[in-house]
Amino acid sequence: MRKTAKVVHMTTVHHPYDTRIFHKECTSLQKGGYDVSLIASMDKQEIQKDTDVTMVPIKKRKNRLARMVFSTLEAYLKAKSLKADCYHIHDPELLPVGRLLKKKNNVVIYDVHEDYVTAMYQKEYFPKPIRKAVGAVYGFVEKILSKNMALCLAEKYYQEKYPSGICILNYPALNDKLVNHQIDDQPAENKILYTGNVSMERGAYIHAQIPNIDPSVSVHFIGKCPSSIAEKMYAEAGEKKEQLMIEGIDQFIEREEIDDKYISRKWLAGIALFPPTQHYKKKELTKFFEYMSAGLPILCSNFPVWKKFMDKYQCGIAVDPYNEEEIKEAIDYLRKHPEEARQMGMNGKKAVVRQLNWQKEEEKLINWYGALLKQ
């Protein structure tokens, strides 16, 4: 590398210590020899966290409109003052900022975390014609604003929409705490684990019904969960609501805390019984790879892509998320066949260690940056 290139990652939406943005991309690039800064909404306590990445704070704003206007403007002014060689934006609302920052002698990357157009079509609290119109307008505006930007894709299927994009997949970093955790031969507890953000689209209400489907099972959630969703989940569980353990109501859960939860006990399974949506049906969930890293067998929805993944790596069971009998039979199978369940967990762990890990993607990211910046 001829000189230390200055790189600025930017988000007004995500938590400053978001797994993909901070723990994977920023940390990997800093380790790879780049001078990395992260512009994000954060408070004083978050700024002081020990890291080699330079944390550049912008004010936290709870109001969405205020965030979209004032946080975006503040992020632009701070980014412009840093005079970076590369700006890497992580939110659609920062596309105009990326367009303004793009010069002949720098690179702007748009990191596509989600299939936003499809996600908009699924916002059922808007009438369908409005969803279609907003999605179409967004798709058109995104195409115009992202012109001359490099595209970084978190999922394989995003290339259907962004054929010029480079896949830097959201595989987990090889986590010694999880990978080296020994899975003993003792029977698993009747406890099922869900990690990550909790929402209706991510199966919150289906998961909440599990204690009624199998009264011997408790379901433990660790991840940010809006209080309104939690209340509805408890209502879904009814008399079995005490068997729902929700950690993270209205608060972000740090990566380290989630990792500790994985190895805190012998879980029966990691769960992802999502309702069918166009967005998730094609997506290989990040939580799959985390469950696999920890040696947990997976219980998930039988979407074709997900079932193919389970069959390929022999790491879990895919069922109809609306078929209570199938869900109960799968839970019974894992409980009554501990050796087979343990083997599913070991198969998943081996697949992550050998190929499905961030270290492989990190190498791709650094090589891609080198080509973009001609380092």
Sequence and secondary structure as in RCSB ss.txt:
>XXXX:A:sequence
MRKTAKVVHMTTVHHPYDTRIFHKECTSLQKGGYDVSLIASMDKQEIQKDTDVTMVPIKKRKNRLARMVFSTLEA
YLKAKSLKADCYHIHDPELLPVGRLLKKKNNVVIYDVHEDYVTAMYQKEYFPKPIRKAVGAVYGFVEKILSKNMA
LCLAEKYYQEKYPSGICILNYPALNDKLVNHQIDDQPAENKILYTGNVSMERGAYIHAQIPNIDPSVSVHFIGKC
PSSIAEKMYAEAGEKKEQLMIEGIDQFIEREEIDDKYISRKWLAGIALFPPTQHYKKKELTKFFEYMSAGLPILC
SNFPVWKKFMDKYQCGIAVDPYNEEEIKEAIDYLRKHPEEARQMGMNGKKAVVRQLNWQKEEEKLINWYGALLKQ
>XXXX:A:secstr
  S  EEEEE SSS TT IIIIIIIIHHHHHTT EEEEEEE  HHHHTS  SSEEEEE    SHHHIIIIIHHHH
HHHHHHH  SEEEE SGGGHHHHHHH  TT EEEEEE S HHHHHHT TTS HHHHHHHHHHHHHHHHHHTTT E
EEESSGGGGGT TT EE        HHHHT    SS   SEEEEES   TTTTHHHHHTHHHHSTT EEEEEEEE
 HHHHHHHHHHHGGGGGGEEEEEETS   HHHHHHHHTSS  SEEEE     HHHHT   HHHHHHHHTT  EEE
E  HHHHHHHHHHT EEEE TT HHHHHHHHHHHHH HHHHHHHHHHHHHHHHHTSSHHHHHHHHHHHHHHHHT 
